[in-house]
Amino acid sequence: MRIRPARTDEAAALTELVLRSKAHWGYGPEFLEACRAQLTIRPDDIRRRRVVVAEDADSGVVGVASLEGTAPEGSLGLCFVEPAAIGRGVGRALYFHVTRAARELGFARLTIEADPNAEPFYRRLGARPVGRTAFGSLAGRELPLLEVRLPPRTEGWTQAWTAGRRAVHLGNVAGFQSQFGPVSPQAAHYACLAAFLSPYPAVLILPAAVPPDWTDLIGRSLGWGPVEVYDGLTEPPGPPDGQADCRTARVIRPAPEAQGDRLTRAVLSRPALLRRLDSLDLPLLPWGRTPAVAELTGVPLDPEALRYESKRASHELFTRLAPAHPEVRVPEQWQPATRRDAARLLRMRARAGLTTVVKTEHGAGGSGTVVIRDQGPGGLSRLRRSPLPRGPVLLEEFVAGETEPRDVTFDGLVDADGRVHVVGVAVMDVLGTAYRGATVGPGVVPSALAEAVARFGAAVGERIAASGHRGWFDVDFVTGSDGRPAPTEINLRMTGPSVAFMIKARLDETRGGDHLVRSVDHVPLGARLPGPALSAFLRETTARCAGIDAVLLPSIPTAAFAPAPYLGIVLAAHTRERLDAAEALVRAAARDTGRVFTT
């Protein structure tokens, strides 16, 4: 199916299509005849009303839509589908086409006079009811009136990220982590989030096998075209000494330090896949930069580029920046030489009634972080046996406070020229020290806090750009009792909140409005779901969320058959109430998957 401008000689045929589509809802001949004048498309309407058609290679024209009015406000005047094609995604494709075109032309708002039977369809796509309007053909008849709010035409950071193009997404989560220490057993599952490394992927490369219909389910909600998926690439196909690079005719011999990035090495070892990626000529976006990624992209990795992934180095940077940012408070940090020294300092602080955060120098999602509150008598001996993080540790002042939001994060990116782009500020869901998800969107972070965090985050971006970092980064904060944010770490890679920002950008572009988006990385399932059962569960739950005007995107599907099964999800809606309702719905449905075994 393709969408193209309508021709003037198609006006009469398109009018009949509109009337057939209207009749699909059970309207009788008299009603349709009364509507004919208002629904007629004339030859001079085609250009003036910006009429487009959806055309199927087998069936010909199967739908028609129009974008009417003059920016900044207009209307979706027509959106009708041939009855035989209803349910095949034609209406959705036309809606997305019109809203994208409206955004490009500078429209900020579209109204829709919806047939009562079509109102749920438009609401599922993000349109909001704003009242009722008279139906011109029949006196006394009213139609639901809806509106679609369109964000500005260009998002600076999305243009800087991929130049507005589709991209190749590489889920090398484990490869990035392996540069700094042990890799989490969950890394292969978490790598599924790489589907959202940009708003609009063309190719997805993953270490674990994913359900075959997973990207199709996501793509229907995000308006993606087909996505090529190369999954299960945990190892190269064989152990050759070197592999020819199809682009430069040189031999690639992975450097010893690149051995940890097994996914990227697997790509490097597949000439056919390399040729395919080369033929696409699209940006390649890794989860994080590694020496192996440098081999793959031909972009060198500066030796200092990942310096501030270290919590020790990031704290030193925060301290240097602090004098210019009095609205931000940097917690004190100590770097004991040995674990024995760490235990002594912890005991001394505990005796003074002080809480301390123990950190490893590197760690993702709160791993390697422990909060020590009160050791009491015999604390030193107990500390020696306690499950503190392995290896050298950092001790940091615990920033107390009950102010909400407590945990926030700033996301930004450094483009290829070293310019820093602000993406936004999100609220993180943190239980203890473990990251569980994030929420982005209007009103999520109070404006004063968001401005302070963004100013400091942008200043961090300038410094890490100077050190050689290119790509995504974030700065995490906790809010103290005085309301001031305290920076705690820098991540020089994609993160969970970055996923929410990517999805928000895509939904705002394709559906209009200013979405609230929430990522939830771990929703427990009541039973292990094999592939077909998981697909059925996701389709049903996605439809139920759509019924309350929310969008459900399964972000981590590969853990549904793990010994302790769970899902990662992303939810979107236009109000906090709908967002919360959708999360409650999904959690309840996930728990209910175990009922068949208990009843």
C-alpha positions in Angstrom: 0.0 0.0 0.0 1.2 3.5 -0.8 -0.3 6.9 -0.1 -0.2 9.5 -2.9 -2.0 12.7 -3.9 -5.4 12.2 -5.5 -6.0 13.1 -9.1 -8.9 15.4 -10.3 -10.2 12.7 -12.5 -10.8 10.5 -9.4 -13.2 12.9 -7.7 -16.4 11.0 -8.6 -15.0 7.6 -7.7 -13.7 8.9 -4.4 -17.1 10.3 -3.6 -18.6 6.8 -4.1 -15.9 5.3 -1.9 -16.8 7.8 0.9 -20.5 6.9 0.7 -19.7 3.1 0.8 -17.5 3.7 3.8 -20.3 5.6 5.5 -22.8 2.9 4.7 -20.5 0.4 6.5 -21.9 1.7 9.8 -25.4 0.7 9.0 -26.8 4.0 7.7 -29.8 3.6 5.3 -30.2 5.0 1.7 -32.2 8.0 2.8 -29.6 9.1 5.4 -26.8 8.6 2.9 -28.6 10.6 0.2 -29.1 13.4 2.7 -25.3 13.3 3.3 -24.3 13.2 -0.3 -23.9 16.9 -0.9 -21.6 17.3 2.1 -19.6 14.2 1.3 -19.1 14.9 -2.4 -15.6 15.5 -3.6 -15.4 17.8 -6.6 -12.4 18.0 -9.0 -11.5 21.5 -7.7 -11.5 20.1 -4.1 -8.5 17.8 -4.8 -5.8 20.4 -4.6 -7.6 22.9 -2.3 -8.4 20.3 0.3 -5.1 18.4 0.0 -6.8 15.1 -0.8 -4.7 11.9 -0.7 -5.5 8.3 -1.4 -4.2 5.0 -0.1 -3.6 2.6 -3.0 -3.2 -1.1 -2.8 -1.3 -3.0 -5.5 -4.1 -5.6 -5.8 -7.3 -3.6 -5.0 -6.5 -0.1 -6.3 -7.7 2.8 -4.2 -8.8 1.7 -0.7 -8.9 4.9 1.3 -9.1 8.7 1.1 -8.2 11.5 3.5 -7.7 15.3 3.4 -5.8 18.0 5.2 -7.8 21.2 5.2 -7.4 24.8 6.3 -4.5 27.1 6.8 -1.7 26.8 9.3 -1.6 26.9 12.3 -5.1 25.4 12.6 -6.9 23.1 10.2 -8.9 19.9 10.1 -8.8 16.3 9.1 -11.7 16.7 6.7 -11.9 13.3 5.2 -10.7 9.9 6.4 -12.7 7.0 4.8 -11.7 3.4 4.0 -13.2 1.0 1.5 -15.4 -1.4 3.6 -13.5 -4.5 2.3 -10.2 -2.9 3.5 -11.4 -1.9 7.0 -9.2 -3.5 9.7 -6.1 -3.7 7.5 -4.5 -0.5 8.9 -5.5 1.8 6.0 -7.3 4.3 8.2 -4.3 4.4 10.6 -1.9 4.9 7.8 -3.9 7.8 6.3 -4.3 9.4 9.8 -0.5 9.2 10.4 0.2 10.6 6.9 -2.1 13.6 7.3 -0.8 14.4 10.8 2.8 14.2 9.6 2.1 16.4 6.6 0.3 18.9 8.9 3.3 19.1 11.2 5.6 19.7 8.2 3.4 22.5 7.0 3.4 24.2 10.4 -0.1 23.2 11.7 -0.3 23.2 15.5 -3.9 21.9 15.8 -6.2 19.8 13.7 -9.9 19.2 14.5 -11.9 16.2 13.5 -15.7 16.0 13.1 -16.0 12.3 13.7 -18.7 9.9 12.9 -19.9 8.5 16.3 -18.8 5.0 15.2 -15.3 6.3 14.4 -14.7 8.3 17.6 -13.0 5.4 19.4 -10.6 4.9 16.5 -9.5 8.6 16.6 -9.2 8.6 20.4 -6.9 5.5 20.3 -4.6 7.4 17.9 -4.3 10.3 20.4 -7.2 12.7 19.4 -8.9 14.3 22.4 -12.7 15.1 22.6 -13.4 18.8 22.9 -17.1 19.0 22.4 -19.8 18.4 19.8 -20.5 20.2 16.5 -23.6 20.4 14.2 -23.7 18.1 11.2 -24.6 20.4 8.3 -26.5 17.9 6.2 -29.2 17.0 8.9 -30.8 19.6 11.2 -30.5 18.6 14.9 -27.8 16.0 14.3 -24.5 16.5 16.2 -21.1 14.9 15.8 -18.3 14.4 18.3 -15.6 17.1 17.8 -12.0 16.0 18.6 -8.7 17.8 18.3 -5.1 16.7 17.7 -2.3 18.9 19.0 0.9 18.8 16.9 4.3 19.7 18.4 6.7 22.0 16.5 7.8 20.7 13.2 11.4 19.9 14.2 12.9 18.6 17.4 16.5 19.9 17.5 17.8 16.8 19.3 16.1 14.3 17.0 17.6 16.0 14.0 21.0 16.0 15.6 20.7 12.3 16.6 19.9 10.8 13.2 19.4 13.8 10.8 15.8 12.8 10.7 16.7 9.5 9.1 15.9 5.9 10.0 18.8 4.1 11.8 20.5 0.8 12.5 20.1 -0.1 16.2 22.8 -2.3 17.9 21.9 -3.8 21.3 25.4 -4.2 22.6 24.4 -3.7 26.3 26.6 -6.5 27.5 29.5 -5.4 25.4 29.5 -1.9 26.8 29.2 -3.2 30.4 32.1 -5.6 29.9 34.5 -2.7 29.6 34.1 -1.9 33.2 33.4 -5.1 35.1 31.1 -8.2 35.3 28.1 -8.3 33.0 24.6 -8.6 34.4 22.9 -11.8 33.6 19.9 -9.7 32.5 21.9 -7.8 29.8 20.6 -9.9 26.9 17.0 -9.2 28.0 17.7 -5.5 28.6 19.2 -5.3 25.1 15.7 -5.4 23.7 15.4 -1.8 24.6 17.7 -1.1 21.7 14.6 -1.2 19.5 14.1 2.4 20.8 17.6 3.8 20.2 16.0 6.3 17.8 12.4 7.2 17.0 12.3 5.2 13.7 14.6 2.1 13.3 15.3 0.4 10.0 17.4 -2.5 11.4 17.6 -4.0 14.8 20.5 -6.3 15.9 20.1 -8.2 19.2 22.0 -10.9 21.1 18.8 -12.9 22.0 16.0 -14.2 19.8 12.9 -12.1 20.0 9.3 -13.1 19.1 8.9 -12.8 15.3 5.8 -10.5 15.6 7.3 -8.2 18.3 8.5 -5.4 16.1 5.3 -5.5 14.1 3.2 -5.0 17.2 5.4 -2.1 18.3 5.5 -0.6 14.8 1.7 -0.5 14.5 1.6 1.9 17.4 4.6 4.0 16.4 4.0 4.2 12.6 7.1 2.2 11.7 7.6 0.6 8.4 9.1 -2.9 8.2 12.1 -3.4 10.5 14.8 -5.9 9.6 15.6 -7.9 12.7 18.9 -9.9 13.2 18.6 -11.6 16.5 20.4 -14.4 18.4 23.8 -13.0 17.4 25.7 -13.9 20.5 28.7 -15.5 18.7 30.5 -15.2 15.4 29.7 -18.0 13.0 33.2 -19.4 13.2 36.6 -18.6 14.7 38.5 -17.1 11.7 41.7 -15.2 12.3 40.5 -12.3 10.4 37.5 -11.2 8.3 37.4 -9.0 5.2 35.8 -5.6 5.6 33.5 -5.3 2.6 33.8 -1.5 2.7 37.6 -1.1 2.8 38.9 -4.5 1.6 41.0 -4.6 4.7 41.2 -7.5 7.2 39.5 -7.0 10.6 41.3 -8.6 13.5 39.4 -7.7 16.7 41.7 -6.2 19.3 41.9 -8.0 22.6 40.0 -5.2 24.4 37.2 -5.6 21.9 36.6 -9.3 22.8 34.0 -8.4 25.4 31.6 -6.9 22.8 30.5 -10.3 21.5 27.4 -8.9 19.7 29.4 -6.4 17.6 32.1 -9.0 16.9 29.4 -11.3 15.7 28.3 -8.6 13.2 31.9 -8.0 12.1 32.2 -11.7 11.4 29.3 -11.8 9.0 30.3 -10.4 5.6 26.7 -10.7 4.2 25.3 -8.7 7.1 28.1 -6.1 6.7 27.3 -5.8 3.0 23.6 -5.3 3.8 24.3 -2.6 6.4 26.7 -0.9 4.1 24.1 -0.9 1.3 21.6 0.9 3.5 23.9 3.8 4.3 22.1 4.6 7.5 23.4 5.9 10.9 24.4 3.0 13.1 23.5 3.6 16.8 25.0 1.3 19.5 23.8 1.1 23.0 27.2 2.2 24.0 30.6 2.8 22.4 33.3 0.1 22.5 36.5 -0.6 20.5 34.5 -3.1 18.5 31.9 -0.5 17.6 34.8 1.7 16.5 35.9 -1.1 14.1 32.3 -1.5 12.8 31.6 2.2 12.2 35.1 3.4 11.4 34.7 6.2 14.0 37.7 6.0 16.4 37.0 5.8 20.2 38.9 8.5 22.0 40.8 7.0 24.9 39.2 9.6 27.3 35.7 9.4 25.7 34.3 7.1 28.5 36.2 8.7 31.4 33.2 10.1 33.1 31.3 6.7 33.2 33.4 6.4 36.3 31.5 7.6 39.4 34.8 8.8 40.9 35.6 10.9 37.8 32.0 12.2 37.5 32.0 13.4 41.1 35.3 15.3 40.5 33.6 16.9 37.5 30.5 17.8 39.6 32.7 19.4 42.2 34.5 21.6 39.6 31.2 22.7 38.1 29.4 23.4 41.4 30.6 27.0 42.1 28.8 28.2 39.0 25.6 26.4 39.9 24.5 27.3 43.5 21.1 25.8 42.8 22.8 22.3 42.8 24.3 20.6 45.8 27.2 18.1 45.3 27.3 15.5 48.0 30.7 14.8 49.7 32.5 11.7 48.5 35.4 9.7 50.0 37.7 7.3 48.3 39.2 4.9 50.9 42.3 3.1 49.9 41.2 -0.3 51.3 38.0 -2.0 52.4 39.3 -1.9 55.9 39.6 1.9 55.7 36.0 2.0 54.2 34.7 0.0 57.2 36.4 2.3 59.7 34.8 5.4 58.0 31.4 3.7 57.8 31.5 2.8 61.5 32.6 6.4 62.4 29.7 7.9 60.4 27.2 5.4 61.7 28.2 6.3 65.3 27.5 9.9 64.4 24.0 8.9 63.1 25.0 9.5 59.5 23.8 7.5 56.5 26.4 6.6 53.8 26.1 5.4 50.2 28.6 2.7 49.2 29.3 2.6 45.5 31.5 0.7 43.1 33.2 2.9 40.6 31.1 1.5 37.7 27.7 0.0 37.7 24.4 0.3 35.8 20.9 0.6 37.1 21.9 0.9 40.8 24.1 -2.3 40.7 27.0 -2.1 43.1 25.3 0.5 45.3 24.4 -0.1 48.9 23.0 2.4 51.5 24.5 1.8 55.1 22.4 3.4 57.8 23.3 2.1 61.2 25.9 -0.5 62.0 25.5 -0.5 65.8 27.9 -2.4 68.2 30.3 -4.7 66.4 29.7 -2.9 63.2 33.3 -3.2 62.0 33.4 -7.0 62.2 30.0 -7.2 60.6 31.0 -4.9 57.8 33.9 -7.2 57.0 31.4 -10.0 56.4 28.7 -7.9 54.8 27.6 -8.1 51.2 29.3 -4.8 50.2 30.2 -4.4 46.6 33.3 -6.3 45.5 36.6 -4.5 44.9 37.4 -0.9 45.7 34.5 1.2 46.8 33.5 4.8 47.0 31.7 6.3 50.0 29.3 9.1 49.5 27.2 11.3 51.7 23.5 10.3 51.7 21.3 13.1 50.6 18.2 12.9 52.7 14.9 14.3 51.7 11.2 13.5 51.1 10.6 16.0 48.3 9.0 14.6 45.3 10.1 13.9 42.7 13.1 12.4 44.6 15.0 10.8 41.7 15.4 12.8 38.4 17.6 12.5 35.4 18.8 14.8 32.7 19.2 13.4 29.2 21.3 15.0 26.4 23.5 14.2 23.5 26.7 15.4 22.0 26.6 15.5 18.2 29.5 14.6 15.8 30.7 18.2 15.9 30.8 18.3 19.7 27.7 20.4 20.2 25.5 19.6 23.2 21.7 19.2 22.7 19.3 19.1 25.6 16.7 16.3 25.4 14.8 16.7 28.6 14.4 15.9 32.3 12.6 12.7 33.5 11.4 11.3 36.8 13.0 7.9 37.7 11.3 5.2 39.6 13.9 3.9 42.1 13.3 1.3 44.7 16.1 1.5 47.3 19.0 1.9 44.9 17.6 -0.1 42.0 16.3 1.6 38.9 12.9 0.4 37.8 11.7 2.9 35.1 11.1 6.5 34.2 8.3 8.9 33.2 8.7 11.9 30.8 6.2 14.5 29.6 4.5 17.7 30.4 4.3 18.6 34.1 6.2 15.5 35.3 9.1 17.6 36.8 8.3 21.0 38.5 9.6 23.7 36.2 12.1 25.2 38.7 13.7 21.8 39.4 13.7 20.9 35.7 15.5 24.2 34.8 18.1 23.7 37.5 18.8 20.1 36.4 18.9 21.1 32.7 21.4 23.9 33.3 23.7 21.7 35.2 23.3 18.7 32.8 24.1 21.0 29.8 27.3 22.2 31.6 28.3 18.5 32.2 27.6 17.9 28.5 30.1 20.7 27.5 32.8 19.1 29.6 32.3 15.5 28.4 32.2 16.8 24.9 35.6 18.3 25.4 36.9 15.0 26.7 36.0 13.3 23.4 32.5 11.8 24.2 30.1 11.7 21.3 26.6 10.4 21.6 23.9 10.1 24.3 24.5 10.8 28.0 22.6 11.4 31.1 23.2 12.8 34.6 21.3 11.4 37.5 20.2 13.4 40.5 18.5 13.0 43.9 16.5 15.8 45.5 17.4 16.9 49.0 15.2 18.2 51.8 16.0 21.7 50.7 14.7 21.0 47.2 18.1 21.3 45.6 19.1 18.5 43.2 22.3 16.6 44.0 24.1 14.9 41.0 25.1 11.4 41.6 26.5 9.9 38.4 27.0 10.2 34.6 26.1 7.6 32.1 27.8 7.8 28.7 25.4 5.4 26.9 21.7 4.9 26.3 19.6 4.3 29.3 16.0 3.4 30.3 14.9 7.1 30.4 16.3 7.6 26.9 13.8 5.0 25.7 10.9 7.0 27.0 12.2 10.2 25.3 12.6 8.4 22.0 9.0 7.0 22.1 7.6 10.3 23.2 9.3 12.0 20.2 7.8 9.4 17.8 4.3 9.5 19.3 4.2 13.3 19.3 5.3 13.3 15.7 2.9 10.7 14.4 -0.1 11.1 16.6 0.1 14.7 17.7 -0.3 16.0 21.2 2.2 16.1 24.1 2.4 12.6 25.4 3.2 11.3 28.9 5.4 8.3 28.5 6.4 5.8 31.2 8.9 3.0 30.9 8.6 0.0 33.3 11.5 -2.4 33.0 10.1 -5.2 35.2 6.5 -6.3 35.3 6.3 -9.8 36.9 4.2 -12.4 35.1 2.1 -15.0 37.0 3.3 -17.7 34.6 5.9 -18.4 32.0 4.6 -17.6 28.6 6.0 -19.5 25.5 6.0 -17.6 22.2 2.4 -18.0 20.9 0.9 -17.4 24.4 3.0 -14.3 24.8 2.0 -12.9 21.5 -1.7 -13.5 22.3 -1.3 -11.9 25.7 0.4 -8.8 24.2 -2.2 -8.4 21.5 -5.1 -8.6 23.9 -3.5 -6.3 26.5 -2.5 -3.8 23.9 -6.1 -3.7 22.7 -7.4 -3.2 26.3 -5.0 -0.3 26.8 -6.2 1.3 23.6 -9.7 1.0 25.0 -8.8 3.5 27.7 -6.9 5.7 25.2 -3.4 4.6 26.2 -0.6 3.0 24.2 1.1 -0.2 25.3 4.5 -1.1 23.8 6.2 -4.3 25.0 9.8 -3.3 25.4 11.4 -6.5 26.9 9.6 -9.6 25.6 12.5 -12.2 26.0 12.1 -12.7 29.8 8.6 -14.0 29.5 9.8 -17.6 29.6 12.6 -17.1 32.2 12.5 -19.0 35.5 11.1 -15.8 37.1 9.2 -14.5 34.1 8.6 -10.8 33.5 8.0 -8.2 30.8 9.4 -4.8 30.2 6.8 -2.3 28.9 6.4 1.3 27.9 3.1 3.1 28.3 1.9 6.4 26.8 -1.2 8.6 27.3 -2.3 12.2 27.2 -3.2 12.4 30.9 -1.6 11.1 34.1 -4.9 9.4 35.1 -4.9 7.3 31.9 -1.2 6.5 32.2 -1.7 5.2 35.8 -4.8 3.3 34.8 -2.9 1.6 31.9 -0.1 0.5 34.2 -2.6 -0.9 36.7 -4.4 -2.7 33.9 -1.1 -4.3 32.6 0.1 -5.3 36.0 -3.2 -7.0 36.8 -3.3 -8.8 33.5 0.3 -9.9 34.0 -0.5 -11.4 37.4 -3.6 -13.1 36.0 -1.5 -15.1 33.6 -0.9 -17.6 36.4 -4.6 -18.1 37.3 -5.0 -21.0 34.9 -2.6 -22.9 37.1 -4.3 -22.1 40.4 -8.0 -22.5 39.6 
